[in-house]
Amino acid sequence: MLSPEFIEDLWYGKHPASLLLVPLSWLYQIVISLRRLGYQSGLLPVRRVPIPVIVVGNISVGGNGKTPLVIWLANYLKQKNFHPGVVTRGYGGTAKHWPQQVRPDSDPRVGGDEPVLIARQTGCPVAASPNRYMAAEGLIEHAKCDIIICDDGLQHYALGRDIEIVVVDSIRRYGNKRCLPAGPLRESMRRLKEVDMIVCNGIPGHGEYQMKYVLQQLHSLNDENKKSDIEIFKGKMVHAIAGIGYPGRFFTLLRKQGIDIIEHQFPDHHKYKPVDIRFGDDLPVVMTEKDAVKCAEFASDEHWYLPIKAEMSNSFEHRLSMLLKEIDYGQKAA
């Protein structure tokens, strides 16, 4: 199995092996293009629900910040008197039957870690399923939702959509700009010309909308009522745990707060065991909120998680508002 370090260098560095994989990348692009053409031409069915659908996704593999944006969108739409529901893949979930209705107290091992995190942060109805259409239908029928946010659904063309938002990481961006397996792209760069908005997690490029991360107070995994400012660990050594798409961003956030860290990187959606978060010393342990939903049951007093809140610009809100009005007035193609 290839190491994360090798893949990072292959896709985001200048590893010569990437050139050897270019023919496979061309083949991948042909298959992906034919599949999309099948949906566009009607050979493959595109199923629409009777309410607006906002898709949040990316064209590259790995964590770019989709989940914080999904949470922001859900809370924003609630403020605008919508009743949003969120559908997601439920990756990593072990459920035998889908869709799974996900609540804040749901077991992340069943429906997936990200759906539970979204439910906790938004209070919105959340459904996880490989079939996003069935998940959306369930939310409309049982939760009376009037708008759907589809998390990581850009390439799930079987579900019709009204608004497409792509999220890109400002540091890694599109890597070497090659498609899998030579590079990190799920679709070619041309796909970006067709989406409604590109959101940049960090410093934006031309035509992109900025998303900022705002750090919240540290929360104890052992006692949800116990909180503390992150400054308590400034100048101190802590164990830092990240099992997300791009762990380096979380580690950098901690270092920018003046914290010395011992990195513990795990695969995205890792199924934690007690041994993974216990290190036989008295040092504090700080992890992401996504990791915390899976570790709380066997955590102790030294375990903390750092919630992160997305902050969007007024220009993004204005553009989103205009796109929603286009749907309302029937000006956007069905």
N, C-alpha and C positions, 0 to 999 in steps of 0.2 A: 504494500500500500504506500502511495506517495505521501511524503510528509507535508504538513502545511507550509513549512518553510520553502520546500522545493516548488510547490504550486505558486506561492507568493512570488518567487523569483521568476518563474516561468511566465506568469501572466502580467505581473506588474514591474518586472525588472527587464533585463536584456539577455535572458538565458537563451543560448543558441538552439536548444531543443525545440523552442517554440516554432522556429522556421521549419523544422522537420515535420511538424504536425499541421502545417498550413494546408496540405491536400485534404486531410481529414476535416479541417475547418470549412473548406469549400463544399465538401459533401454534406456537412451538417447544415450549412446555409441553404443548400438546394432543398433538403428535406423540410426545413422549417418554412421556406418560402412556398413550397408546394402545399404544405399543410394550411398555411394562412390563406393561400389562394383558394383552397377548397372551401373555407368558411366564407370568403368574400363572394365566391361564385354561386353559393347555395348548394354545392355538392355535399358539404357537411353542414348539419343544422346549427343555426344560431338561435338560441331561445331567449326571449325577452320577458321580463317581468313587467307588470303594469305601472311601475313607479320608477323614478330616476335611479340610475346606477353610476356611482363614482368608483373607478378603478384606480388603485394606488399600486404601483409596481416599479420595476426597473428593467433595464435591458442587460444587466450584468448579474453574475452570480455573487452571492455574499450579502452581508448586511450593509445597507446604505442609509438606514434610518426610516424605513417604511412604517414600522409600528408606532413610533412617536407621532408621525404625521397622521396616521389613522386615528389615533387617540385625540389629537388636536381637532381633526375634522369632525369627529363624533360630538365632541363637547361644543364646538362652534355651531354645528347644526342644531343642537338642542337649544342653544341660546337664541337661535333664529326661529324657534317654534316648530322645527321639524321633529319627527319621531324616528331617528335613524336606527338602523340595524347594521351589524357588521358580519360579513361572511368571510371565512378564511379557510385555508386548506386543512389546518389542524395537524401540521407536520409533526411527526414524533408521537402522535397519539396512538394508543393501542386499542381504541374502540372497535368492536366487531360490527357495529351497526352505525351507519351514517345517514343523515346528519346528526350531530350531537349538539344539543342546546347547552351552551356554556354559561355558567353563572360565576360570580366572584368566588364562591366556595367550591367550585368544581375541582376534581382531581386532574392536575395537569398531565398526569400519565395517561389519562383516557382520551381527552380531547386536544391535548397539546398545550405547551407552555404559553405561547403568544395569545391564544384566545382567552385564557384565564386572566392574563395581564390586562388585555383590552377590556374585559368585563369589569375588572376591579377599578380601572382608571376612569371608566366612562359611565358605568351603571346602565349601559345600553344592552339590548338583546344581542347576543352573539351566537352564531351557529357555525360549526366547523364541519367541513365535508370536502372530499375530493371533487364532488359535483356541486359547484357553486350555485347553479340554478336551483337545485333541490333545496339547498340551504336557504337561499333567498326566498323561495316560495314558502318555506316553513315560517320564516320570520314575518312575512306579510300576513299569513293566515293566523298564526298564533299570537304574534306580538303587535299586530296592526301597525307595522312600520310603514312610513311613507317615503323613505329614501334609503338606499342600500349603499354601504361602503364595502368594496371588495378589496381585501388585503392581499397583496401579492398576486394579483390576477391579470396582469397585463397580457400574458401569453395564454390565458384561459379563454380562448375565443368562442367557446361554446356558450358563454354568457354574454348577451348583448349589453352594451354600455353606452352611456351618454357623455361622460367626461373621463378622460384619461390623464393621470398625473404620474410622471416619472420622477423618481428620487435618485439623485446621484451623490456620491461622497466626494467632497472637495479635494481630499488628499489623493485617493486612488483613482478617482474619476473612472475612465473606461479602460484603464490598464494599457495594454499594447494595441487596443482597438481591434483585436482579432476575435472571431467567434470560437466557441468551444470546438475541440479541446486545446487549440493553440493559444487561446486567450480566454478572458472571462465573460465574453458577451453571449447572451442567449439569442439576441437578434442583432442585425447589423446596425451601424450608426444611422442609416437612412430612416430607421423606424422613428427616430426622435422628431423628424419633421412632421409626423402625423399626430403627435400627442397634443393635448391642450395646454399643458404646463409642465415645465421642468423645475423641480425644486432641488436646490443644492444644500446639502448638509454641511455647512461651513461657508467659506467665501465663494460667492456665486460668480459664474462666468456671464458672458453676454446673453441677455434674454432669459436668464434664470432667476428664480425667486429664492431668496435666502431663508433657510431654516436655522434658527439658533437653538442650542441646548441651554436650558437654565437648570442649574443644579439645585435640587431641593435638600431638605435636611436628611441626614442619615436616619434610617429606621432600624431598630433592633429586630432581628428575626425571631427572637425569643419572646418579645413583648412589643406588640404593635403600638402601644401607648408611649413607649420609650423612644425619644428622638434626640438628636444632637446635631449641632452645626459641624460641618466637615472640618472646620479649623481645629478641632480637638486633636486631629491626627497630623497637623502640620509639623514638619520636622521629625516625625516619628516613622518607624518602620512598621508596615502592615503587609499581610498577605492579601493579594488582589486576585480575585477569581472572575473569569469571564468565559462563558460558553455561548458566545454570540457570533454573528457572521463576521465581524471585524473587531476582535478583542483589542487590537492595538489602540483604537480610538478611546476605549474605556481606560486603558492603562495611561494613555497620554493625559486624559482629563484629571486623573488622580495626581500625576506628577506636576501638572500645572498648579495644583493646590499646595505644592510644597511638600508632598508626602513621598517618603521613600517606600518603594513597593518591591515585593517579591512576586513575580508574575506566575500565575497558574492558569494556563490557557487550555480550554477544553473545546471539543467540537461543538458547533451550533446544535442546539436542542439536546445537549448531552443529558443522559439519564444519570443523575448524581446518586452516589452512595455515600454513607457517612465518612468513609475513609478519604473521599475526595476533598473534603473541606476541613479535615482535622490534621494538624501538622505537628503536634507534640510539643508545642511551646506556648508561651503566654501572649504572643503577638495577636493583635486584633485581626479580623478577617473581614474584608470589604468586597462585596460582589454587586453585580447588576441586579435590578429588580426582576428581570426575566429569569435569572438564576435563582433568585430568592423564592419564587413561587414553588420551586421543586426541592428546596433545601430546608424549608422552615420546620418540617416535621422532625428533623434530627439535628437542628441547630442548637447552639448553647449561647451563653451570655456574650461571648467575644465575637459573634457573627452579626454583621451589619450589611444593609444594602443601601445603595445610593439611587434614589429615584431621579429621573431626568424628565423635564417637561419641555416640549417643543414650543418655540415662539415664532410666529409668522408675521410677516410685514403687512402693512396696510394695503400695499399694492397687490399682494396675493389675495387678501380678503376681497378687494374690489373686483379682481378678475374672476374669482370664484363666484361672487354674487352675480356678475354679468352672465356667466355660463349657466348658472341655475335659472336665471330669468329666461334665457333662450329656450331652455327645456320647457319651462312653464308656458311660454307663448307659442310653443310648437315650431320654433324656427330651426331647431336642431333635428337633423335627420333621424328618423326612428330606425 
